Amino acid sequence: GFFYKTAEEREKFGRAEREFIDLRVQKIIALKHQVCDGTDKSFVVINQKGIDPMSLDALAKEGIMALRRAKRRNMERLALACGGQAMNSLDDMDESHLGYAGLVYEHV
């Protein structure tokens, strides 16, 4: 666990974490604009871990569907079906890692 000496230290850590997450969200949004701008293409992000509500909201406002807590086996199947690659980091992600799906929808 984390132990903080002061409340200010805790707040500073929280702000730094939020900035880090926001930067990752902005990278995804920038890639979407690079790939889909001016077209009717959609963009979907699938993550094995959780995605916080603020990030989900920011992605949704940009028209990006984000799926969280996907099982590893399903990720492997999606990569095979769509021709994309599962990535561990956003740092090296570019258009060549993306896959294509003719139709994506939510089934409830």
Sequence and secondary structure as in RCSB ss.txt:
>XXXX:A:sequence
GFFYKTAEEREKFGRAEREFIDLRVQKIIALKHQVCDGTDKSFVVINQKGIDPMSLDALAKEGIMALRRAKRRNM
ERLALACGGQAMNSLDDMDESHLGYAGLVYEHV
>XXXX:A:secstr
    SSHHHHHHHHHHHHHHHHHHHHHHHHHHHHHHTTS   EEEE SS   HHHHHHHHHTTEEEE S  HHHH
HHHHHHHT    S STT  GGG    S      
